[in-house]
Amino acid sequence: MTLYEKAITLSKPYLGPATESFIDRQCKTRLKIEPPQLMSSQLAELSKWVGIGGGLIMDQAKANELSAKLAALR
C-alpha cells in the first residue's frame, strides 16, 4: 500500500466520500505534487493543510485529530 493509499484509508472515517477529492486537492494545491507521489517527507506539510482545510468542513477537534494521525503515518 502506498503512502497516499494509507492517507486515504486513514482519512475516510473523517471525510467520508469526499476523502479522495479533499486529499488530492491538498496534494495538488498545497504540496504541488500528484497525490500518488506523496512521500513521508511531505506528511508534515500535508498534515498542516488537512488541519486547516478540514477545520473548515468539520469540527476543529476532529480536524486536528486527523492531522495528527496523518503526521504519524509511515
PAKOL-245375 format. One line per field, with one value per residue (C-alpha): residue in one letter; x, y, z. Coordinates in pm, 1 decimal. Example, Ala and Ser with C-alpha at 12.3 -4.5 7.8 and 13.67 -1.06 7.14 Angstrom:
// PAKOL-245375
type: c(A:S)
px: c(1230.0:1367.0)
py: c(-450.0:-106.0)
pz: c(780.0:714.0)
// end
This chain:
// PAKOL-245375
type: c(M:T:L:Y:E:K:A:I:T:L:S:K:P:Y:L:G:P:A:T:E:S:F:I:D:R:Q:C:K:T:R:L:K:I:E:P:P:Q:L:M:S:S:Q:L:A:E:L:S:K:W:V:G:I:G:G:G:L:I:M:D:Q:A:K:A:N:E:L:S:A:K:L:A:A:L:R)
px: c(0.0:140.8:161.1:-114.1:-340.2:-266.9:-359.0:-688.1:-772.7:-691.6:-894.9:-1211.9:-1377.9:-1333.3:-1412.8:-1636.4:-1699.5:-1513.3:-1186.3:-1008.0:-1100.9:-1004.0:-664.1:-597.5:-672.1:-434.4:-158.4:-201.3:-257.3:-51.9:224.6:239.1:253.4:36.1:-123.6:36.2:378.5:324.9:640.1:693.0:896.0:578.0:347.3:406.2:300.9:1.1:-97.1:-85.8:-312.9:-554.2:-586.4:-656.1:-883.2:-1051.9:-1138.0:-1349.8:-1570.8:-1577.0:-1529.6:-1182.3:-1101.3:-1169.5:-961.3:-674.2:-706.8:-688.6:-396.0:-201.4:-272.9:-156.5:163.9:236.1:183.8:471.4)
py: c(0.0:339.6:627.9:802.9:496.9:485.2:854.7:791.3:489.7:681.0:984.8:806.6:786.6:1163.8:1283.3:1010.3:1012.4:1342.7:1190.8:1139.0:1476.0:1653.6:1483.4:1517.2:1889.1:1938.3:1748.0:1936.8:2289.9:2296.2:2042.0:2089.5:1714.0:1449.3:1260.3:917.8:1086.0:1162.7:1092.8:1069.2:1392.0:1573.5:1438.2:1726.6:1978.7:1769.3:1728.0:2102.8:2175.7:1895.5:2050.1:2391.8:2282.3:2011.6:2264.5:2448.9:2147.8:1957.7:2011.5:2158.0:1895.0:1617.9:1800.7:1827.1:1457.3:1363.1:1599.4:1433.6:1085.1:1182.6:1331.5:998.4:784.6:569.7)
pz: c(0.0:-95.8:147.6:-48.3:-13.5:359.6:388.6:205.8:423.5:742.4:634.8:516.3:860.8:896.6:544.3:404.5:30.0:-10.9:111.0:-220.7:-365.3:-41.9:-7.1:-380.7:-365.3:-71.8:-252.5:-578.5:-449.2:-130.2:-193.4:-572.3:-635.1:-791.3:-499.4:-570.9:-542.4:-171.6:30.4:404.7:399.3:286.8:556.8:797.9:533.4:425.1:788.4:842.9:546.7:634.2:980.3:832.1:547.0:749.4:1018.1:763.9:693.6:1023.8:1394.2:1453.8:1716.7:1460.9:1200.1:1448.6:1531.8:1163.3:1114.1:1396.1:1262.0:914.2:1054.6:1227.0:914.7:791.3)
// end
